[in-house]
Amino acid sequence: MKTENQALHWRYATKGFNPEKKVPEEKLKEILETARMAPTSYGLQPFHVTVVKDQALREKLKPFSWNQAQITDCSHLVVFQSRIRIDEKLVNDYIELISKTRGVPVATLEGFRGMMLSTAAKEPGSATSQEWAKRQAYIAMGFLLHSAAMHEVDACPIEGIDGAEYDRLLGADAKGLQTVVVVALGHRAESDAYQNLKKVRQPVEQFFSFV
């Protein structure tokens, strides 16, 4: 396995995937697990991840993705969907999960519950709340991209999509979700010229400040 820096220099936003080369299930599970285990505010995870394997469904999604070939040529399409409402039910369900997982009484978590209700769930469905949920999803996406690179699986994060149409085709509305961003996973095609381009990043002295 590559070192982290080697993996990050190896990866790029893959434009051309080899549709014949699929990501093995065990490797896919490892990559997806990093998204599940990624840190989020309060640990609340106000988003859902849908993995689209079905080729026919991806063909339907492609026109709502600026007809980008990655949508249909990749091995798996990972869709990050944030929760529209951060409300008391979501908080209560999370408190129950903590209680069950850690073996502690719900009553001992009342202070934590109250804090979440007065902050994250203060304005369910508001623009501010929805934006916060989307940001949490992006944290998980970052972990997934890093993991993919470590496993030498190519990836391309894609924001150029019609989220409303994705929601319709994936039934997100009925689940209280909205599509935020997608990641195509697979293996690069030999013909994808982008893999040969040098990475362009700000110099270290420009990118960082130490105070």
Backbone as ProteinMPNN parsed JSONL, in Angstrom:
{"seq_chain_A": "MKTENQALHWRYATKGFNPEKKVPEEKLKEILETARMAPTSYGLQPFHVTVVKDQALREKLKPFSWNQAQITDCSHLVVFQSRIRIDEKLVNDYIELISKTRGVPVATLEGFRGMMLSTAAKEPGSATSQEWAKRQAYIAMGFLLHSAAMHEVDACPIEGIDGAEYDRLLGADAKGLQTVVVVALGHRAESDAYQNLKKVRQPVEQFFSFV", "coords_chain_A": {"N_chain_A": [[0.844, -1.202, 0.0], [0.443, 2.267, -0.702], [2.14, 5.143, 0.743], [0.552, 7.838, 2.568], [1.058, 10.372, 1.357], [2.077, 9.534, -1.101], [-0.179, 8.274, -2.13], [-1.937, 10.438, -2.374], [-0.658, 11.966, -4.269], [-0.799, 10.237, -6.351], [-3.525, 9.989, -6.933], [-6.243, 11.491, -8.803], [-8.821, 13.595, -10.156], [-10.643, 11.532, -11.727], [-11.476, 11.345, -15.085], [-11.973, 9.571, -17.14], [-13.157, 6.388, -16.907], [-12.507, 2.847, -16.743], [-14.916, 0.85, -17.833], [-15.071, -1.881, -17.654], [-13.647, -2.756, -15.538], [-14.134, -3.516, -12.293], [-14.601, -2.447, -8.878], [-13.539, -4.497, -6.291], [-15.731, -6.126, -3.957], [-14.927, -6.367, -1.229], [-12.931, -4.457, -1.018], [-14.41, -2.212, -1.641], [-16.121, -2.129, 0.583], [-14.29, -1.483, 2.606], [-13.558, 1.105, 1.837], [-16.026, 2.476, 1.918], [-16.551, 2.238, 4.616], [-14.894, 4.111, 5.785], [-16.22, 6.474, 5.288], [-18.468, 6.129, 6.867], [-17.288, 6.076, 9.374], [-16.214, 8.563, 9.597], [-15.552, 11.74, 11.185], [-18.158, 13.766, 12.568], [-20.044, 16.677, 13.474], [-21.023, 16.548, 16.805], [-21.208, 13.863, 16.334], [-23.448, 13.18, 15.005], [-24.118, 12.586, 12.354], [-25.786, 13.715, 10.072], [-26.732, 12.794, 7.508], [-27.03, 10.647, 4.61], [-25.812, 7.815, 2.796], [-25.99, 6.673, -0.427], [-25.33, 3.993, -2.482], [-24.99, 3.52, -5.791], [-25.302, 0.895, -7.807], [-26.708, -0.218, -9.873], [-26.877, -0.361, -13.317], [-28.808, 0.515, -15.164], [-30.18, 2.439, -13.704], [-28.165, 4.308, -13.327], [-27.834, 5.119, -15.922], [-30.149, 6.58, -16.225], [-29.625, 8.637, -14.483], [-27.528, 9.951, -15.656], [-28.192, 11.991, -17.716], [-28.862, 14.054, -16.027], [-26.558, 14.853, -15.018], [-24.973, 16.418, -16.507], [-24.379, 14.783, -18.597], [-22.02, 13.416, -18.054], [-19.494, 11.053, -18.529], [-18.435, 9.594, -16.437], [-20.456, 8.86, -14.705], [-21.797, 6.614, -15.705], [-19.736, 4.933, -16.502], [-18.175, 4.327, -14.323], [-17.383, 2.103, -11.563], [-18.886, 2.058, -9.172], [-21.327, 4.352, -8.036], [-21.333, 6.784, -5.69], [-23.554, 8.387, -3.66], [-24.039, 11.217, -1.79], [-26.3, 12.267, 0.589], [-27.912, 14.753, 2.298], [-29.71, 15.331, 5.383], [-32.875, 16.832, 5.401], [-34.307, 17.875, 7.509], [-33.191, 18.553, 10.672], [-34.149, 17.401, 13.477], [-36.05, 16.904, 16.575], [-36.672, 14.18, 16.683], [-34.582, 12.945, 15.243], [-32.447, 13.562, 16.911], [-33.271, 12.268, 19.283], [-33.302, 9.598, 18.426], [-30.602, 9.248, 17.986], [-29.586, 9.559, 20.566], [-30.686, 7.287, 21.752], [-29.264, 5.362, 20.326], [-26.654, 5.847, 21.2], [-26.97, 5.181, 23.9], [-27.571, 2.436, 23.713], [-25.29, 1.448, 22.387], [-23.139, 2.118, 24.067], [-23.963, 1.235, 26.48], [-25.163, 2.793, 28.493], [-27.438, 4.583, 30.66], [-30.246, 6.304, 29.263], [-31.016, 8.566, 30.604], [-28.677, 9.672, 31.602], [-27.685, 10.995, 29.489], [-29.058, 13.255, 29.033], [-28.214, 15.925, 29.232], [-26.501, 16.202, 27.031], [-28.307, 15.667, 25.011], [-30.031, 17.87, 25.309], [-28.282, 19.928, 24.619], [-27.839, 19.431, 21.886], [-30.427, 19.785, 20.918], [-30.761, 22.482, 21.339], [-29.016, 23.613, 19.62], [-27.971, 22.211, 17.029], [-30.489, 21.152, 16.289], [-32.144, 23.295, 16.521], [-33.522, 24.882, 14.652], [-35.317, 23.249, 12.769], [-35.191, 22.222, 9.404], [-34.493, 24.722, 8.433], [-32.609, 27.042, 6.351], [-30.051, 27.446, 7.316], [-29.681, 25.207, 8.957], [-29.859, 23.149, 7.075], [-27.635, 23.712, 5.479], [-25.606, 23.253, 7.294], [-25.863, 20.481, 7.652], [-25.146, 19.594, 5.117], [-22.462, 20.292, 5.061], [-21.414, 18.496, 6.872], [-21.675, 16.15, 5.445], [-19.792, 16.564, 3.462], [-17.431, 16.33, 4.875], [-17.35, 13.58, 5.353], [-17.193, 12.723, 2.717], [-14.633, 13.591, 2.034], [-13.046, 11.89, 3.598], [-13.699, 9.467, 2.388], [-12.654, 9.825, -0.212], [-9.943, 9.978, 0.352], [-9.488, 7.428, 1.417], [-10.085, 5.853, -0.811], [-7.958, 6.52, -2.501], [-5.823, 5.496, -1.007], [-6.338, 2.814, -1.289], [-5.834, 2.464, -3.892], [-7.911, 2.945, -5.666], [-9.639, 4.608, -8.12], [-11.205, 7.845, -8.179], [-13.794, 10.298, -8.575], [-15.007, 13.263, -7.507], [-18.152, 14.799, -7.89], [-19.965, 17.655, -8.42], [-21.495, 18.73, -10.335], [-24.419, 18.257, -10.921], [-27.987, 17.682, -11.211], [-29.578, 18.096, -8.501], [-32.269, 17.891, -7.649], [-33.44, 16.182, -9.515], [-31.955, 13.895, -9.102], [-32.844, 13.362, -6.534], [-35.5, 12.721, -7.094], [-35.275, 10.403, -8.731], [-33.972, 8.673, -7.002], [-35.657, 8.497, -4.902], [-35.387, 10.181, -2.716], [-36.791, 12.267, -1.456], [-38.946, 11.132, -0.058], [-37.631, 10.04, 2.022], [-36.759, 12.133, 3.452], [-34.449, 13.371, 2.556], [-31.814, 15.077, 0.711], [-29.945, 15.378, -2.27], [-26.485, 15.992, -2.265], [-23.778, 15.776, -3.223], [-21.84, 13.719, -5.455], [-19.764, 10.798, -5.814], [-17.788, 9.182, -8.103], [-16.568, 5.951, -8.314], [-13.955, 3.735, -9.251], [-11.813, 2.381, -11.763], [-9.215, 3.919, -13.502], [-9.219, 4.618, -17.022], [-6.887, 3.612, -19.504], [-6.682, 5.412, -21.517], [-7.293, 7.875, -20.466], [-6.219, 10.998, -20.445], [-5.83, 12.813, -18.407], [-4.585, 11.661, -16.24], [-1.902, 11.882, -16.628], [-1.165, 14.463, -16.251], [0.573, 17.004, -14.469], [0.113, 17.721, -11.021], [-1.399, 20.707, -9.864], [-0.84, 22.826, -7.374], [-0.942, 25.205, -4.685], [2.15, 26.661, -3.584], [3.921, 25.436, -0.679], [4.74, 27.449, 1.145], [2.971, 29.437, 0.541], [0.494, 28.338, 0.931], [0.299, 27.613, 3.635], [0.221, 29.154, 6.884], [2.025, 29.957, 9.752], [1.637, 30.851, 13.024]], "CA_chain_A": [[0.0, 0.0, 0.0], [1.201, 3.512, -0.794], [2.059, 6.063, 1.873], [-0.518, 8.811, 2.347], [1.47, 11.363, 0.364], [2.155, 8.86, -2.399], [-1.551, 8.051, -2.592], [-2.53, 11.717, -2.757], [-0.031, 12.381, -5.523], [-1.253, 9.281, -7.369], [-4.933, 10.19, -7.267], [-6.673, 12.684, -9.535], [-10.254, 13.52, -10.447], [-10.657, 10.69, -12.924], [-12.496, 11.7, -16.079], [-12.283, 8.397, -17.937], [-13.075, 5.116, -16.186], [-12.593, 1.598, -17.487], [-16.182, 0.26, -17.387], [-14.938, -3.331, -17.498], [-12.896, -3.059, -14.32], [-14.957, -3.204, -11.134], [-13.97, -2.431, -7.555], [-13.941, -5.682, -5.518], [-16.652, -5.819, -2.864], [-14.222, -6.193, 0.04], [-12.245, -3.167, -1.071], [-15.473, -1.206, -1.575], [-16.565, -2.055, 1.979], [-13.257, -0.754, 3.35], [-13.641, 2.521, 1.46], [-17.28, 3.019, 2.436], [-16.483, 2.284, 6.078], [-14.257, 5.364, 6.211], [-17.257, 7.511, 5.282], [-19.309, 5.88, 8.045], [-16.527, 6.362, 10.58], [-15.702, 9.936, 9.549], [-16.076, 12.598, 12.249], [-19.179, 14.776, 12.279], [-20.382, 17.462, 14.654], [-21.782, 15.764, 17.786], [-21.305, 12.473, 15.901], [-24.86, 13.021, 14.641], [-24.222, 12.053, 10.986], [-27.062, 14.137, 9.486], [-26.753, 12.527, 6.069], [-27.141, 9.241, 4.23], [-25.001, 7.503, 1.62], [-26.599, 5.691, -1.322], [-24.377, 3.473, -3.468], [-25.746, 3.113, -6.98], [-24.64, -0.124, -8.625], [-27.572, -0.543, -10.999], [-26.466, 0.343, -14.522], [-29.967, 1.176, -15.759], [-30.454, 3.634, -12.913], [-27.111, 5.285, -13.614], [-28.145, 5.661, -17.254], [-31.187, 7.59, -16.011], [-29.021, 9.759, -13.763], [-26.512, 10.599, -16.495], [-28.623, 13.264, -18.31], [-28.951, 15.063, -14.974], [-25.175, 15.009, -14.558], [-24.297, 17.013, -17.665], [-23.966, 13.66, -19.454], [-20.635, 13.043, -17.775], [-19.299, 9.616, -18.721], [-18.081, 8.929, -15.177], [-21.668, 8.368, -14.048], [-22.127, 5.274, -16.195], [-18.54, 4.109, -16.719], [-17.522, 3.971, -13.061], [-17.802, 0.838, -10.959], [-19.945, 2.38, -8.214], [-21.604, 5.779, -7.871], [-21.653, 7.029, -4.283], [-24.355, 9.609, -3.57], [-24.163, 11.76, -0.434], [-27.59, 12.946, 0.728], [-28.053, 15.331, 3.641], [-31.064, 15.345, 5.929], [-33.528, 18.131, 5.23], [-34.708, 18.347, 8.835], [-32.476, 18.095, 11.869], [-35.209, 17.657, 14.45], [-35.997, 16.204, 17.858], [-36.677, 12.731, 16.459], [-33.23, 12.537, 14.866], [-31.636, 13.649, 18.125], [-33.685, 11.202, 20.206], [-32.826, 8.322, 17.875], [-29.156, 9.21, 18.199], [-29.393, 9.329, 22.003], [-30.984, 5.866, 21.971], [-28.158, 4.591, 19.765], [-25.527, 5.995, 22.131], [-27.306, 4.407, 25.098], [-27.465, 1.016, 23.383], [-23.916, 1.113, 22.005], [-22.206, 2.291, 25.179], [-24.503, 0.622, 27.683], [-25.407, 3.81, 29.523], [-28.842, 4.982, 30.718], [-30.621, 7.484, 28.483], [-31.101, 9.714, 31.517], [-27.351, 10.284, 31.777], [-27.362, 11.711, 28.25], [-30.025, 14.336, 28.88], [-27.515, 17.183, 28.986], [-26.031, 16.168, 25.645], [-29.518, 15.78, 24.199], [-30.477, 19.261, 25.371], [-27.344, 20.759, 23.869], [-28.105, 19.25, 20.458], [-31.726, 20.384, 20.608], [-30.653, 23.946, 21.379], [-28.06, 24.064, 18.596], [-28.149, 21.556, 15.729], [-31.905, 20.95, 15.983], [-32.872, 24.484, 16.967], [-34.407, 25.364, 13.584], [-35.451, 22.149, 11.808], [-35.582, 22.576, 8.042], [-34.05, 26.057, 8.027], [-31.487, 27.072, 5.409], [-28.822, 27.296, 8.102], [-29.617, 23.815, 9.385], [-29.581, 22.321, 5.9], [-26.25, 23.957, 5.079], [-24.775, 22.561, 8.283], [-25.916, 19.052, 7.346], [-24.365, 19.378, 3.888], [-21.039, 20.38, 5.403], [-21.036, 17.24, 7.517], [-21.545, 15.158, 4.372], [-18.531, 16.81, 2.761], [-16.349, 15.76, 5.692], [-17.339, 12.144, 5.07], [-16.711, 12.536, 1.353], [-13.186, 13.751, 2.057], [-12.467, 10.648, 4.115], [-13.878, 8.435, 1.37], [-11.702, 10.075, -1.293], [-8.618, 9.616, 0.858], [-9.438, 5.976, 1.516], [-10.03, 5.309, -2.172], [-6.584, 6.689, -2.982], [-4.977, 4.552, -0.278], [-6.613, 1.48, -1.818], [-5.572, 2.547, -5.33], [-9.174, 2.991, -6.396], [-9.804, 5.96, -8.647], [-12.436, 8.509, -7.77], [-14.051, 11.642, -9.091], [-16.129, 13.945, -6.859], [-18.916, 15.524, -8.904], [-21.039, 18.539, -7.961], [-22.272, 19.141, -11.506], [-25.592, 17.392, -11.055], [-29.285, 18.258, -10.879], [-29.92, 17.427, -7.255], [-33.701, 17.607, -7.563], [-33.716, 14.997, -10.331], [-31.37, 12.772, -8.359], [-33.772, 13.075, -5.439], [-36.681, 12.061, -7.669], [-34.937, 9.061, -9.201], [-33.516, 7.852, -5.879], [-36.675, 8.496, -3.86], [-34.817, 10.84, -1.533], [-37.778, 13.117, -0.789], [-39.738, 10.324, 0.873], [-36.762, 9.712, 3.155], [-36.329, 13.37, 4.091], [-33.063, 13.603, 2.16], [-31.557, 15.82, -0.518], [-28.636, 15.049, -2.814], [-25.492, 17.046, -2.086], [-22.616, 15.58, -4.089], [-21.637, 12.306, -5.746], [-18.392, 10.371, -6.097], [-17.665, 8.01, -8.968], [-15.453, 5.085, -7.927], [-13.638, 2.717, -10.244], [-10.41, 2.335, -12.171], [-8.954, 4.79, -14.649], [-8.965, 4.059, -18.349], [-5.539, 3.937, -19.972], [-6.783, 6.535, -22.453], [-7.597, 9.133, -19.772], [-5.003, 11.818, -20.48], [-5.694, 13.607, -17.186], [-3.709, 10.983, -15.278], [-0.508, 12.231, -16.927], [-0.93, 15.882, -15.977], [1.141, 17.324, -13.162], [-0.807, 18.39, -10.102], [-1.155, 22.133, -9.656], [-1.229, 23.204, -6.022], [-0.201, 26.354, -4.175], [3.387, 26.311, -2.874], [3.757, 25.251, 0.766], [4.885, 28.723, 1.857], [1.788, 30.251, 0.261], [-0.697, 27.641, 1.408], [0.273, 27.557, 5.096], [0.744, 30.219, 7.742], [2.297, 29.509, 11.119], [1.642, 32.061, 13.853]], "C_chain_A": [[0.879, 1.252, 0.0], [1.163, 4.263, 0.533], [0.961, 7.073, 1.56], [-0.141, 9.827, 1.274], [1.59, 10.755, -1.028], [0.759, 8.668, -2.984], [-2.19, 9.344, -3.083], [-1.917, 12.264, -4.039], [-0.464, 11.474, -6.676], [-2.664, 9.59, -7.852], [-5.136, 11.45, -8.107], [-8.164, 12.526, -9.782], [-10.421, 12.818, -11.792], [-11.814, 11.054, -13.853], [-12.906, 10.498, -16.917], [-12.072, 7.119, -17.15], [-13.108, 3.94, -17.157], [-13.856, 0.872, -17.026], [-16.115, -1.245, -17.157], [-14.272, -3.721, -16.184], [-13.674, -2.585, -13.089], [-14.136, -3.211, -9.842], [-14.447, -3.661, -6.786], [-14.77, -5.286, -4.3], [-15.934, -5.573, -1.543], [-13.503, -4.849, 0.097], [-13.262, -2.029, -0.986], [-15.949, -1.024, -0.139], [-15.578, -1.26, 2.828], [-13.365, 0.745, 3.085], [-14.895, 3.165, 2.042], [-17.251, 3.153, 3.955], [-15.825, 3.568, 6.568], [-15.249, 6.517, 6.199], [-18.152, 7.365, 6.511], [-18.604, 6.278, 9.329], [-15.964, 7.778, 10.615], [-16.295, 10.772, 10.684], [-17.157, 13.536, 11.734], [-19.487, 15.509, 13.578], [-21.358, 16.68, 15.531], [-21.769, 14.266, 17.474], [-22.68, 12.151, 15.335], [-25.075, 12.417, 13.249], [-25.558, 12.423, 10.319], [-27.112, 13.971, 7.967], [-26.817, 11.021, 5.851], [-26.294, 9.026, 2.984], [-25.683, 6.39, 0.824], [-25.577, 5.279, -2.372], [-25.168, 2.906, -4.643], [-24.901, 2.153, -7.814], [-25.39, -0.339, -9.94], [-27.249, 0.3, -12.237], [-27.619, 1.11, -15.158], [-30.302, 2.464, -15.017], [-29.409, 4.705, -13.18], [-27.293, 5.896, -15.0], [-29.207, 6.751, -17.145], [-30.617, 8.828, -15.33], [-28.079, 10.573, -14.651], [-26.978, 11.91, -17.125], [-28.708, 14.404, -17.296], [-27.596, 15.272, -14.302], [-24.331, 15.574, -15.699], [-23.715, 15.933, -18.578], [-22.504, 13.256, -19.269], [-20.489, 11.516, -17.79], [-18.996, 8.877, -17.424], [-19.289, 8.266, -14.524], [-21.967, 6.924, -14.444], [-20.914, 4.361, -16.349], [-17.854, 3.674, -15.431], [-18.046, 2.625, -12.56], [-18.984, 1.043, -10.015], [-20.096, 3.895, -8.121], [-22.094, 6.012, -6.447], [-22.328, 8.39, -4.153], [-24.495, 10.021, -2.107], [-25.428, 12.612, -0.366], [-27.748, 13.458, 2.159], [-29.511, 15.301, 4.084], [-31.64, 16.757, 5.848], [-33.894, 18.729, 6.585], [-33.84, 17.706, 9.919], [-33.416, 18.397, 13.029], [-35.059, 16.791, 15.703], [-35.96, 14.69, 17.68], [-35.278, 12.222, 16.109], [-32.321, 12.529, 16.09], [-31.978, 12.516, 19.089], [-33.211, 9.826, 19.732], [-31.324, 8.156, 18.117], [-28.839, 8.934, 19.67], [-29.648, 7.859, 22.339], [-29.841, 4.988, 21.464], [-26.925, 4.656, 20.666], [-25.746, 5.121, 23.36], [-27.103, 2.913, 24.86], [-26.016, 0.609, 23.124], [-22.967, 1.131, 23.194], [-22.71, 1.698, 26.486], [-24.703, 1.599, 28.822], [-26.883, 4.2, 29.507], [-29.097, 6.249, 29.898], [-30.615, 8.73, 29.355], [-29.761, 10.419, 31.68], [-26.936, 11.111, 30.564], [-28.26, 12.921, 28.031], [-29.352, 15.675, 28.594], [-27.035, 17.29, 27.549], [-27.207, 16.331, 24.69], [-29.991, 17.228, 24.151], [-29.581, 20.192, 24.582], [-27.597, 20.646, 22.369], [-29.426, 19.897, 20.054], [-31.647, 21.905, 20.55], [-29.687, 24.5, 20.331], [-28.386, 23.439, 17.24], [-29.614, 21.438, 15.325], [-32.763, 22.149, 16.373], [-33.882, 24.963, 15.936], [-34.542, 24.282, 12.51], [-35.914, 22.629, 10.431], [-35.125, 23.932, 7.566], [-32.865, 25.956, 7.076], [-30.168, 26.854, 6.135], [-28.611, 25.848, 8.517], [-29.258, 22.897, 8.221], [-28.138, 22.49, 5.43], [-25.292, 23.24, 6.018], [-24.716, 21.065, 7.982], [-25.086, 18.725, 6.107], [-22.87, 19.401, 4.188], [-20.556, 19.098, 6.074], [-20.827, 16.146, 6.471], [-20.223, 15.321, 3.635], [-17.333, 16.284, 3.556], [-16.215, 14.271, 5.385], [-16.827, 11.868, 3.661], [-15.193, 12.652, 1.288], [-12.489, 12.498, 2.553], [-12.567, 9.535, 3.079], [-12.878, 8.596, 0.229], [-10.29, 9.673, -0.882], [-8.466, 8.102, 0.917], [-9.336, 5.33, 0.14], [-8.608, 5.384, -2.714], [-5.645, 5.7, -2.306], [-5.144, 3.123, -0.8], [-6.392, 1.408, -3.329], [-6.844, 2.328, -6.146], [-9.364, 4.425, -6.854], [-11.161, 6.527, -8.276], [-12.557, 9.872, -8.429], [-15.235, 12.24, -8.348], [-16.826, 14.828, -7.885], [-20.028, 16.339, -8.251], [-21.951, 18.954, -9.112], [-23.428, 18.203, -11.789], [-26.855, 18.197, -10.763], [-29.796, 17.508, -9.656], [-31.377, 17.037, -7.151], [-34.064, 16.354, -8.357], [-33.105, 13.744, -9.702], [-32.313, 12.365, -7.233], [-34.985, 12.304, -5.944], [-36.372, 10.609, -8.036], [-34.524, 8.119, -8.069], [-34.519, 7.804, -4.729], [-36.23, 9.167, -2.578], [-35.852, 11.638, -0.75], [-38.556, 12.352, 0.275], [-38.95, 9.96, 2.126], [-36.279, 10.96, 3.888], [-34.898, 13.737, 3.766], [-32.982, 14.477, 0.919], [-30.122, 15.554, -0.965], [-27.699, 16.246, -2.731], [-24.381, 16.945, -3.122], [-22.483, 14.081, -4.351], [-20.157, 12.04, -6.001], [-18.443, 9.121, -6.964], [-16.417, 7.241, -8.544], [-15.201, 4.044, -9.012], [-12.152, 2.688, -10.534], [-10.233, 3.104, -13.471], [-8.758, 4.007, -15.947], [-7.565, 4.47, -18.785], [-5.547, 5.168, -20.868], [-7.056, 7.871, -21.785], [-6.331, 9.965, -19.625], [-4.774, 12.593, -19.189], [-4.744, 12.967, -16.178], [-2.243, 11.353, -15.472], [-0.17, 13.691, -16.638], [-0.339, 16.073, -14.585], [0.094, 18.025, -12.306], [-0.407, 19.846, -9.935], [-1.713, 22.51, -8.29], [-0.4, 24.415, -5.601], [1.082, 25.876, -3.495], [3.134, 26.245, -1.37], [3.775, 26.581, 1.503], [3.696, 29.653, 1.618], [0.541, 29.647, 0.894], [-0.833, 27.678, 2.925], [0.777, 28.847, 5.722], [0.932, 29.631, 9.133], [2.446, 30.746, 11.991], [1.909, 31.706, 15.313]], "O_chain_A": [[1.934, 1.279, 0.634], [0.267, 4.05, 1.349], [0.494, 7.158, 0.425], [-0.938, 10.11, 0.38], [1.241, 11.394, -2.02], [0.54, 8.872, -4.178], [-2.901, 9.348, -4.088], [-2.59, 12.951, -4.807], [-0.491, 11.896, -7.833], [-2.961, 9.466, -9.04], [-4.298, 12.353, -8.113], [-8.707, 11.431, -9.63], [-10.346, 13.441, -12.851], [-12.976, 11.065, -13.447], [-14.052, 10.408, -17.358], [-10.947, 6.796, -16.768], [-13.666, 4.034, -18.25], [-13.869, 0.326, -15.923], [-17.008, -1.818, -16.532], [-14.328, -4.879, -15.77], [-13.845, -1.384, -12.882], [-13.116, -3.892, -9.738], [-15.655, -3.853, -6.642], [-14.539, -4.242, -3.69], [-16.3, -4.656, -0.809], [-13.474, -4.191, 1.137], [-13.012, -1.011, -0.341], [-16.156, 0.104, 0.31], [-15.982, -0.459, 3.671], [-13.273, 1.553, 4.009], [-14.838, 4.265, 2.592], [-17.854, 4.068, 4.515], [-16.159, 4.064, 7.644], [-15.137, 7.439, 7.007], [-18.547, 8.359, 7.121], [-19.238, 6.762, 10.267], [-15.298, 8.148, 11.581], [-17.429, 10.531, 11.098], [-17.083, 14.036, 10.611], [-19.21, 14.997, 14.662], [-22.391, 16.209, 15.057], [-22.27, 13.474, 18.272], [-23.039, 10.981, 15.2], [-26.112, 11.801, 12.999], [-26.369, 11.542, 10.033], [-27.486, 14.891, 7.241], [-26.677, 10.232, 6.785], [-26.085, 9.955, 2.205], [-25.922, 5.3, 1.344], [-25.024, 6.128, -3.072], [-25.915, 1.937, -4.5], [-23.919, 2.55, -8.442], [-24.786, -0.605, -10.979], [-27.34, 1.527, -12.2], [-27.432, 2.228, -15.637], [-30.666, 3.465, -15.635], [-29.74, 5.888, -13.251], [-26.947, 7.057, -15.223], [-29.171, 7.733, -17.887], [-31.079, 9.942, -15.576], [-27.866, 11.761, -14.408], [-26.226, 12.884, -17.082], [-28.634, 15.577, -17.663], [-27.499, 15.787, -13.188], [-23.149, 15.259, -15.84], [-22.699, 16.141, -19.241], [-21.843, 12.813, -20.209], [-21.256, 10.795, -17.152], [-19.261, 7.68, -17.311], [-19.158, 7.232, -13.867], [-22.347, 6.111, -13.601], [-21.056, 3.139, -16.327], [-17.039, 2.752, -15.444], [-19.026, 2.09, -13.077], [-19.961, 0.294, -10.056], [-19.107, 4.627, -8.128], [-23.14, 5.5, -6.049], [-21.743, 9.418, -4.496], [-25.01, 9.261, -1.286], [-25.61, 13.546, -1.146], [-27.718, 12.679, 3.111], [-30.425, 15.253, 3.26], [-30.976, 17.739, 6.182], [-33.801, 19.941, 6.783], [-33.774, 16.484, 10.05], [-33.47, 19.53, 13.507], [-34.086, 16.056, 15.865], [-35.291, 13.992, 18.443], [-34.843, 11.189, 16.62], [-31.527, 11.608, 16.282], [-31.084, 11.878, 19.646], [-32.777, 8.998, 20.532], [-30.847, 7.06, 18.414], [-27.929, 8.165, 19.979], [-28.908, 7.259, 23.12], [-29.491, 3.99, 22.094], [-26.239, 3.654, 20.871], [-24.842, 4.416, 23.807], [-26.536, 2.212, 25.698], [-25.567, -0.443, 23.581], [-22.097, 0.269, 23.317], [-21.985, 1.659, 27.48], [-24.444, 1.275, 29.981], [-27.518, 4.156, 28.454], [-28.259, 7.15, 29.851], [-30.253, 9.816, 28.902], [-29.717, 11.634, 31.874], [-25.947, 11.843, 30.614], [-28.227, 13.54, 26.967], [-29.86, 16.47, 27.803], [-27.149, 18.345, 26.924], [-27.116, 17.042, 23.689], [-30.313, 17.749, 23.084], [-30.057, 21.134, 23.949], [-27.572, 21.651, 21.658], [-29.533, 20.486, 18.978], [-32.383, 22.541, 19.795], [-29.56, 25.715, 20.178], [-29.012, 24.081, 16.397], [-29.949, 21.605, 14.152], [-33.977, 22.021, 16.534], [-34.975, 25.401, 16.294], [-33.936, 24.397, 11.445], [-36.903, 23.352, 10.314], [-35.342, 24.277, 6.405], [-32.2, 24.923, 7.002], [-29.277, 26.166, 5.635], [-27.5, 25.325, 8.437], [-28.451, 21.979, 8.369], [-27.495, 21.519, 5.03], [-24.283, 22.685, 5.582], [-23.649, 20.455, 8.048], [-24.406, 17.7, 6.058], [-22.106, 18.614, 3.628], [-19.421, 18.669, 5.865], [-19.92, 15.322, 6.592], [-19.605, 14.335, 3.231], [-16.34, 15.847, 2.975], [-15.112, 13.765, 5.182], [-16.11, 10.892, 3.437], [-14.541, 11.895, 0.569], [-11.467, 12.087, 2.002], [-11.632, 8.752, 2.91], [-12.315, 7.609, -0.244], [-9.54, 9.1, -1.672], [-7.438, 7.559, 0.514], [-8.587, 4.372, -0.048], [-8.112, 4.43, -3.314], [-4.769, 5.128, -2.956], [-4.208, 2.324, -0.757], [-6.725, 0.408, -3.965], [-6.85, 1.632, -7.161], [-9.26, 5.355, -6.054], [-12.133, 5.795, -8.084], [-11.566, 10.507, -8.788], [-16.363, 11.782, -8.529], [-16.169, 15.525, -8.66], [-20.921, 15.786, -7.609], [-23.047, 19.468, -8.89], [-23.419, 17.455, -12.766], [-26.797, 19.26, -10.145], [-30.372, 16.426, -9.769], [-31.699, 15.971, -6.625], [-34.898, 15.558, -7.923], [-33.687, 12.662, -9.77], [-32.552, 11.179, -7.006], [-35.442, 11.356, -5.305], [-37.126, 9.701, -7.688], [-34.708, 6.906, -8.17], [-34.275, 7.159, -3.71], [-36.641, 8.777, -1.485], [-35.8, 11.685, 0.479], [-38.794, 12.861, 1.371], [-39.526, 9.616, 3.158], [-35.489, 10.868, 4.827], [-34.203, 14.338, 4.585], [-33.95, 14.605, 0.169], [-29.203, 15.509, -0.147], [-28.069, 17.367, -3.08], [-24.079, 17.917, -3.815], [-22.959, 13.266, -3.56], [-19.4, 12.944, -6.357], [-19.065, 8.124, -6.598], [-15.336, 7.818, -8.43], [-16.143, 3.534, -9.619], [-11.331, 2.942, -9.653], [-11.009, 2.951, -14.414], [-8.214, 2.903, -15.963], [-7.113, 5.568, -18.461], [-4.548, 5.881, -20.97], [-7.053, 8.904, -22.455], [-5.478, 9.674, -18.786], [-3.645, 12.991, -18.902], [-4.161, 13.665, -15.349], [-1.431, 11.156, -14.569], [0.983, 14.103, -16.767], [-0.714, 15.378, -13.641], [-0.706, 18.819, -12.803], [0.778, 20.174, -9.873], [-2.926, 22.507, -8.086], [0.706, 24.625, -6.1], [1.099, 24.802, -2.895], [2.242, 26.916, -0.853], [2.942, 26.827, 2.375], [3.448, 30.559, 2.414], [-0.354, 30.367, 1.337], [-1.944, 27.764, 3.449], [1.636, 29.536, 5.172], [0.079, 28.891, 9.623], [3.294, 31.597, 11.722], [1.952, 32.592, 16.166]]}, "name": "protein", "num_of_chains": 1, "seq": "MKTENQALHWRYATKGFNPEKKVPEEKLKEILETARMAPTSYGLQPFHVTVVKDQALREKLKPFSWNQAQITDCSHLVVFQSRIRIDEKLVNDYIELISKTRGVPVATLEGFRGMMLSTAAKEPGSATSQEWAKRQAYIAMGFLLHSAAMHEVDACPIEGIDGAEYDRLLGADAKGLQTVVVVALGHRAESDAYQNLKKVRQPVEQFFSFV"}
